[in-house]
Amino acid sequence: GVVICLEAKPDTILKRLLKDAEEGDNQEVRPLLKAPNPLKSIVELKAFRQPYYALSDWTVHTDDLTIEEAAEEVIHGWRYIGSKTRDRVPVSAVSDAGKSGAPYSEHTGAACVVRTETEYYPVFVGWGLLDQLGTQIQQAGVRGGVHIISDDNVFRFHGERTKKVLEDAGFVVDSFTVPSGERSKSFETATGIFDWLVQRRSERGDAIVALGGGVVGDLAGFVASTFLRGVPLVQVPTSLIGMVDSAIGGKVGVNHPQGKNLIGAFYQPRLVVADIQTLTTLPRRELISGWAEVIKHAMIRDPQLLELLENHTQELMELNEKVTAEAVAYSAAIKAGIVSEDEKELGLRTILNYGHTIAHGLETATGYGKFLHGEAVSIGMMGAAEISRQLELLAPEAVERQREVLSKFGLPAACSGVNLDSVLQAMHLDKKVKDGKVRWVLLSDVGQTVIRDDVPGEMAEKVIRGLIQS
């Protein structure tokens, strides 16, 4: 069957209990009201029961809903979850979800679903999906206004179309644009958005739509997670990195001058809508950069995806509709499966940082202006693979196979003009450092990862030196 949880905040529950007590003749049915501090008792009881509530298939937040609206949400949840239970098929069309078992439903059109202890949301991948965005947001339970956050480049191509689609669906829509590039992912930019939302008198029921690449997704998600203690978030990635990685899994945040993504949260969206067609407006360099994350997913999780990339490189680079949708859905399913097993990076999710230790060091050391993220990840993956080889974990043939597929997609294996000491310093400030030790994600084979915190510093430094002096 389908289990649906009717949820409410503690203060809402207290108000309802008090109203019931006023309207009824017997307060014995509401023993919580007899406690010295009823609100505290409700908070404690909810905290105790929350792990059980989290087992439900669908959650309806009833605070601002009428009985009729809550009933509509219950029916919607029953239909949505029921269809997934009845019609679920293996992800054989796109992958085995990276060994995770994440579902794929032809009936809902979702490429995969992220299901954590507290959230359940679909990831849609396809051509022309932007035209369905209004309907999909309605089905996700959004009832308030919509605030689009985008960058000036993306909004120029897709902003007005997105606004019209949402307005045609009955939403009141406004927008805020930031300069494109990693430097916009800052406290200063977030504060500007906060000020704008306050001026607009934005309410807790209003949704934020992140329209753009990874920078916009992280920034808008950070704003959504903190404004009014959390408002609905919809991720609409228009970059390849966003579609297969950053928009999925709830990692949101901003950069600090001393390190990338040092300030942030885990905050899951209501849904993710990846319209492959938007990739056609990406600059060539941006598109190439995005394939690094897809290659990363193949290297850490699935040899079959790697074969797809190797055998269809030209079609993917030309954004062939069918093959690109398959590869993006395949990669997204891998990310969704890992996140579903480990929402807050306490274990398995760490493997997604393959190549990122060096990558974040390169980005930070160069002020986020020299490399696109995928370019830095590509270089970082070559460093991690070489460390794996020197530790005798990975065969030289696997290192060369990775180098060749990165090269086929036009991605770098090395760089120049970067200060080694600055890279090393940034790496040690990275959020993956634990007890002063850098945790390396390494490979023992394609699709098989190893986490090590005992990589000799001299070895790592030598490998990095080789990467940045070529």
C-alpha positions in Angstrom: 0.0 0.0 0.0 0.9 3.7 0.0 1.7 5.3 3.3 1.1 9.1 3.4 2.2 11.3 6.3 0.3 14.4 7.2 3.0 16.7 8.6 2.8 20.0 10.4 5.2 22.2 12.4 5.1 22.1 16.2 3.5 25.5 16.6 0.8 24.6 14.0 0.1 21.4 16.0 -0.2 23.3 19.2 -2.7 25.8 17.7 -4.8 23.0 16.4 -4.8 21.2 19.8 -5.9 24.5 21.5 -8.6 25.0 18.9 -9.9 21.4 19.4 -9.8 22.0 23.2 -11.8 25.2 22.9 -14.4 23.6 20.6 -14.7 20.4 22.6 -15.9 19.4 26.0 -13.2 17.0 27.0 -9.6 17.9 27.2 -8.7 14.4 28.3 -8.3 13.5 24.7 -5.5 16.0 24.4 -3.1 15.1 27.2 -0.2 17.1 25.6 -2.1 20.3 26.7 -1.6 19.2 30.3 2.2 19.3 30.1 3.9 22.3 31.8 5.2 23.4 28.4 3.0 21.9 25.6 5.1 23.2 22.7 8.3 21.7 24.1 6.5 18.3 24.6 5.3 18.4 21.0 8.8 19.2 19.7 10.3 16.3 21.7 7.5 13.9 20.7 8.0 14.8 17.0 11.7 14.4 17.3 11.2 10.9 18.7 8.7 9.8 16.1 10.5 11.5 13.1 12.4 8.4 12.0 9.1 6.5 11.7 7.4 9.4 9.8 10.3 9.3 7.4 9.4 5.7 6.4 6.2 7.0 4.7 6.0 7.1 0.9 4.7 10.7 0.6 4.6 13.6 3.0 2.0 16.4 2.9 2.9 19.6 4.8 -0.5 20.7 6.0 0.4 24.0 7.8 -1.0 26.4 5.2 -3.5 24.0 3.6 -7.3 23.8 3.9 -8.8 20.4 4.5 -9.8 20.3 0.8 -6.2 21.2 -0.3 -4.7 18.6 2.0 -7.1 16.0 0.5 -6.0 16.9 -3.0 -2.3 16.4 -2.0 -3.2 13.0 -0.4 -4.8 12.0 -3.7 -1.9 13.3 -5.7 0.6 11.4 -3.5 -1.4 8.2 -3.8 -1.6 8.5 -7.6 2.1 9.4 -8.0 3.5 6.8 -5.6 0.9 4.2 -6.6 1.9 4.5 -10.3 5.6 4.1 -9.4 4.8 1.0 -7.3 2.7 -0.6 -10.0 4.7 0.4 -13.1 8.3 0.4 -11.9 10.6 -1.3 -14.3 14.4 -1.7 -14.3 16.5 1.1 -15.5 17.8 -1.1 -18.3 17.0 1.7 -20.8 19.6 4.0 -19.2 21.5 2.0 -16.6 21.1 -0.2 -13.6 21.1 3.1 -11.6 24.7 2.7 -10.7 24.0 -0.5 -8.7 21.6 1.4 -6.6 18.2 0.2 -7.6 16.8 3.7 -8.2 13.6 3.4 -10.1 12.8 4.4 -13.6 9.1 4.9 -14.7 8.0 5.3 -18.3 4.6 6.4 -17.0 5.8 9.4 -15.1 8.7 10.2 -17.5 11.2 10.3 -14.6 14.7 9.2 -15.4 15.3 8.3 -11.8 14.1 9.2 -8.3 16.1 10.4 -5.3 14.7 8.9 -2.1 16.4 9.9 1.2 15.1 9.3 4.7 13.1 12.5 4.5 12.6 13.3 0.9 11.3 11.7 -2.3 11.6 13.5 -5.7 11.9 12.8 -9.4 14.6 13.7 -11.8 13.2 14.3 -15.3 15.5 14.1 -18.3 14.4 14.8 -21.9 14.2 17.0 -24.9 11.9 20.1 -24.6 10.9 19.5 -21.0 11.0 23.3 -20.2 7.5 23.5 -21.8 6.2 21.2 -19.1 7.8 23.0 -16.1 4.6 24.7 -14.9 2.6 21.5 -14.8 5.5 19.6 -13.1 5.9 22.3 -10.4 2.1 22.2 -9.7 2.3 18.4 -9.3 5.2 18.9 -6.9 2.8 20.7 -4.6 3.9 24.3 -5.1 1.1 26.7 -4.5 2.7 30.1 -4.0 4.6 32.5 -6.2 7.7 31.6 -8.1 11.1 33.4 -8.0 13.4 32.5 -10.8 17.1 32.9 -10.0 19.4 32.7 -13.0 22.6 34.1 -14.5 22.6 36.8 -17.2 23.8 34.4 -19.9 21.2 31.6 -19.2 18.4 34.1 -18.7 19.1 35.7 -22.1 18.4 32.3 -23.7 15.7 30.7 -21.5 14.4 33.3 -19.0 11.4 34.7 -20.9 10.3 31.3 -22.1 10.5 29.9 -18.6 8.5 32.8 -17.2 5.8 32.4 -19.8 5.5 28.7 -19.2 5.1 29.3 -15.4 2.7 32.2 -15.9 0.6 30.1 -18.3 0.3 27.6 -15.5 -1.1 30.3 -13.2 1.9 31.3 -11.2 3.0 34.8 -10.3 6.6 35.0 -11.5 9.5 37.3 -11.0 13.2 36.9 -11.6 16.7 37.8 -10.3 19.8 37.4 -12.4 23.5 37.3 -11.3 26.7 37.6 -13.4 27.7 34.3 -14.8 30.7 32.5 -13.4 32.0 31.0 -10.1 32.6 34.4 -8.5 28.8 34.9 -8.1 28.6 32.0 -5.7 29.4 34.2 -2.7 27.8 35.6 0.5 27.6 39.0 -1.2 25.5 37.7 -4.0 23.3 35.6 -1.7 22.7 38.7 0.5 21.6 40.7 -2.6 19.1 37.9 -3.3 17.9 37.9 0.3 17.3 41.7 0.1 15.4 41.3 -3.1 13.2 38.5 -1.6 12.5 40.7 1.4 11.5 43.6 -0.8 9.2 41.3 -2.8 7.6 40.2 0.5 8.3 36.6 -0.5 6.4 34.1 1.7 7.3 30.6 2.9 5.0 29.0 0.3 6.8 30.7 -2.6 9.2 28.6 -4.6 12.7 29.3 -5.9 13.4 28.0 -9.4 17.2 27.7 -10.0 17.5 28.1 -13.8 21.1 27.7 -14.8 24.3 25.7 -14.3 26.0 24.5 -11.1 26.8 27.9 -9.8 23.2 29.1 -10.0 21.9 25.8 -8.6 24.2 25.9 -5.6 23.6 29.6 -5.0 19.8 29.5 -5.4 19.7 26.3 -3.3 21.6 28.0 -0.5 19.2 30.9 -0.6 16.2 28.6 -0.6 17.6 26.6 2.3 18.0 29.6 4.5 15.4 32.2 3.5 12.5 32.0 6.0 14.2 28.8 7.3 13.5 27.1 4.0 11.3 27.5 1.0 10.5 25.1 -1.9 13.3 24.6 -4.4 13.0 23.5 -8.0 16.2 22.7 -9.9 16.2 23.4 -13.6 19.8 22.8 -14.7 20.8 24.1 -18.1 24.4 22.9 -18.0 25.6 19.3 -18.3 27.3 19.4 -14.9 24.1 20.6 -13.4 22.0 17.9 -15.1 24.1 14.9 -14.0 25.6 16.2 -10.8 25.1 19.4 -8.9 21.3 19.7 -9.3 20.8 16.2 -7.8 21.3 15.4 -4.2 20.7 18.6 -2.3 24.2 20.0 -1.9 23.9 23.8 -1.8 26.3 26.5 -0.8 28.6 29.4 -1.5 32.3 29.7 -1.7 34.7 31.3 0.9 37.8 33.1 -0.3 39.8 30.3 1.4 38.0 27.4 -0.1 35.2 26.2 -2.4 31.8 25.3 -1.0 32.9 25.8 2.6 29.6 27.3 3.6 26.4 25.4 2.7 23.8 22.8 3.6 22.0 19.7 2.4 18.7 20.8 1.1 16.8 18.6 -1.3 14.7 20.1 -4.1 11.0 19.3 -4.8 12.0 18.1 -8.3 14.7 18.3 -11.0 13.9 19.1 -14.6 16.7 18.7 -17.1 15.8 19.8 -20.6 18.5 18.4 -22.9 17.6 21.0 -25.5 19.0 23.8 -23.3 22.5 22.3 -23.8 22.4 23.6 -27.4 22.9 27.1 -26.2 26.0 26.3 -24.1 29.3 27.6 -25.2 31.5 24.8 -26.5 33.9 25.0 -23.6 31.1 24.7 -21.1 29.6 21.7 -22.8 33.0 19.9 -22.9 33.6 20.7 -19.2 30.3 19.0 -18.3 31.4 15.6 -19.8 34.0 15.4 -17.1 31.4 14.7 -14.5 29.8 12.0 -16.7 33.1 10.4 -17.2 33.7 10.6 -13.4 30.5 8.7 -12.8 31.6 6.0 -15.3 35.0 5.7 -13.7 33.7 5.4 -10.1 30.6 3.3 -10.7 29.8 1.8 -14.1 32.0 0.4 -16.9 28.9 0.2 -19.1 28.5 3.9 -19.0 32.2 4.3 -19.9 31.7 2.1 -22.9 28.8 4.2 -24.0 30.9 7.3 -23.8 33.8 5.7 -25.7 31.6 4.3 -28.4 29.4 7.4 -29.0 31.7 10.3 -28.4 31.0 12.1 -31.6 27.2 11.8 -31.3 27.4 13.0 -27.7 29.6 16.0 -28.6 27.0 16.9 -31.3 24.2 16.5 -28.8 22.4 13.8 -30.7 19.0 13.8 -29.0 18.5 10.1 -28.3 22.1 9.2 -27.3 22.6 12.4 -25.2 19.3 11.8 -23.3 20.4 8.2 -22.7 23.8 9.2 -21.4 22.5 12.1 -19.2 19.8 9.9 -17.8 22.3 7.1 -17.1 24.7 9.5 -15.3 21.9 11.2 -13.4 20.6 7.8 -12.2 24.0 6.9 -10.9 24.1 10.2 -8.9 20.6 9.7 -7.7 21.3 6.1 -6.5 24.4 7.2 -4.5 22.6 10.1 -2.9 19.6 7.9 -2.0 21.9 5.6 -0.1 23.9 8.3 1.6 22.3 11.8 1.6 24.8 13.6 3.8 28.1 12.1 2.7 28.6 9.9 5.7 29.9 7.0 3.6 29.2 6.0 0.0 28.6 9.6 -1.3 32.2 10.4 -0.7 33.1 8.5 -3.9 31.5 11.4 -5.9 34.6 13.4 -4.9 36.8 11.4 -7.2 39.1 14.0 -8.8 37.7 16.8 -6.7 40.4 17.0 -4.1 42.9 18.4 -6.6 40.2 20.1 -8.6 39.0 22.3 -5.7 42.7 23.1 -4.9 43.2 24.3 -8.5 40.0 26.3 -8.5 40.7 28.0 -5.1 44.4 28.7 -5.9 43.4 30.5 -9.1 40.5 32.5 -7.6 37.8 30.5 -9.5 38.7 32.3 -12.7 41.1 30.1 -14.6 39.3 26.7 -14.8 35.8 25.6 -15.5 34.8 23.1 -12.9 34.9 20.1 -15.2 38.3 21.1 -16.5 39.6 21.1 -13.0 37.9 17.8 -12.2 39.5 16.3 -15.4 42.9 17.2 -14.2 42.1 16.1 -10.7 41.0 12.7 -12.0 44.3 12.2 -13.7 46.0 13.0 -10.5 43.9 10.6 -8.5 44.4 7.8 -11.1 48.1 8.3 -11.0 48.2 8.2 -7.2 46.1 5.0 -7.5 48.7 3.6 -9.9 51.7 4.5 -7.7 50.0 2.8 -4.7 49.6 -0.3 -6.9 45.9 -0.2 -6.6 45.1 0.6 -10.3 46.6 -1.0 -13.4 48.4 1.4 -15.8 46.0 0.4 -18.6 43.1 1.8 -16.6 44.9 5.1 -16.1 45.5 5.3 -19.9 41.9 4.4 -20.6 40.8 7.3 -18.5 43.3 9.6 -20.1 42.1 8.6 -23.6 38.4 9.1 -22.9 39.1 12.5 -21.4 41.1 13.4 -24.4 38.4 12.3 -26.8 36.0 14.7 -25.2 38.6 17.5 -25.3 39.3 17.6 -21.6 42.7 18.5 -20.1 45.0 16.0 -18.3 47.4 18.7 -17.0 47.7 22.5 -16.8 50.3 25.3 -16.4 50.6 28.6 -14.7 49.4 27.5 -11.3 51.2 28.0 -8.0 51.9 24.6 -6.4 52.0 25.9 -2.8 48.6 27.6 -3.2 47.1 24.4 -4.5 48.4 22.4 -1.6 47.3 24.9 0.9 43.8 25.0 -0.5 43.6 21.2 -0.5 44.2 21.1 3.2 41.4 23.5 3.8 39.0 21.4 1.8 35.8 20.1 3.5 36.9 16.5 2.8 39.9 16.9 5.2 39.2 14.9 8.4 41.5 15.0 11.5 44.0 17.0 9.4 44.3 14.2 6.8 43.3 14.5 3.2 40.8 11.7 2.3 41.5 10.6 -1.3 39.0 8.9 -3.5 41.1 6.4 -5.5 40.4 3.6 -8.0 41.2 -0.1 -7.9 39.5 -0.7 -11.2 36.9 1.0 -13.4 33.8 1.2 -11.3 35.6 0.3 -8.1 36.7 3.0 -5.6 38.9 3.0 -2.5 39.0 5.8 0.1 42.4 6.4 1.6 43.7 8.9 4.1 47.3 7.5 4.2 48.6 8.8 0.9 52.1 10.0 1.5 52.3 13.8 1.3 55.5 13.5 -0.8 53.7 11.3 -3.3 50.7 13.5 -3.7 52.9 16.6 -4.0 55.0 15.0 -6.7 51.9 13.9 -8.7 50.4 17.4 -8.5 53.7 19.0 -9.5 53.6 16.8 -12.6 50.1 17.9 -13.4 50.7 21.6 -13.2 54.1 21.9 -14.8 53.3 20.1 -18.0 
